[in-house]
Amino acid sequence: MSRADEIFINNCKDILENGFSTEKEKVRPVWEDGTPAYTIKKFGVVNRYDLSKEFPILTLRYTNWKAAIDEILWIWQKKSNKVSELNSHIWDSWMGEDGTIGKAYGYQLGVKHQYKEGMFDQVDRVLFDLKNNPYSRRIMTNIYNFQDLHEMNLYPCAYSMTFNVVDGKLNAILNQRSQDTLTANNWNVVQYAVLMHMFAQVSGFEVGELVHVISDMHIYDRHIPIVEELIKREPLPAPKFEINKEIKNFYDFTVDDFKLTGYEHGPSVGKIPVAV
């Protein structure tokens, strides 16, 4: 059984059995027909994935891992907010008239800041510290910039990373303020697992543990039947993850530098409605 499947199933069961319903609250998201999108939620969920043991991808259903990697490269490598530079349509609903998502995600990572050692954006600062001061307790990023929130078409969901090296292994904490469990949980886990593999390889470390902290983990009302069917399925073994060992520069990675061998998964759950 994939450990990612086990964690996902346990999370979903806990939300469905013990979660809090927002049906009596005034909620912001709506469905395409204008109906309020209510959720069942749990507060303060913490999941741990040991990346040295297996790659954390769901086998209950297919996770489009190549598209997930493409998005994480768009954010962390291209540091882009231009939807045209992304090879999928997942951000189309939040694209403004200028073709961007505003001053969000990649835009924030690309802003340079003054440090004692010089000017760095947040990604380059992580790369600098992992090379020059890897045992620092200050290696982190944060894209929840309050000054620019009014110019973001969507406030960041996954907003900060804290990196920590222990015994030659790169570990990280991903902080997320809100997560749509069905559509985004494994998508985000796959993305940041790959990101850790990238940072570890170019910095000379092995991968360690990804700790995923989710403030508000929820299942939308129209997703409940899909989730209930999904978690009844029998999980399969995790596939083998491969990364191009020749890449030594973070900015040289492409989607084609990653492979999954033996990725077996359950059938599609069909088109999933998305609340906006």
PyMOL commands that set and color helices and strands:
alter all, ss='L'
color gray80, all
select helices_A, chain A and resi 3-18+65-76+83-85+92-94+106-110+122-132+146-151+181-203+221-230+250-252+255-257
alter helices_A, ss='H'
color red, helices_A
select strands_A, chain A and resi 20-21+39-50+113-115+118-120+140-142+158-166+169-180+206-220+240-243+258-261
alter strands_A, ss='S'
color yellow, strands_A
deselect
rebuild
show_as cartoon
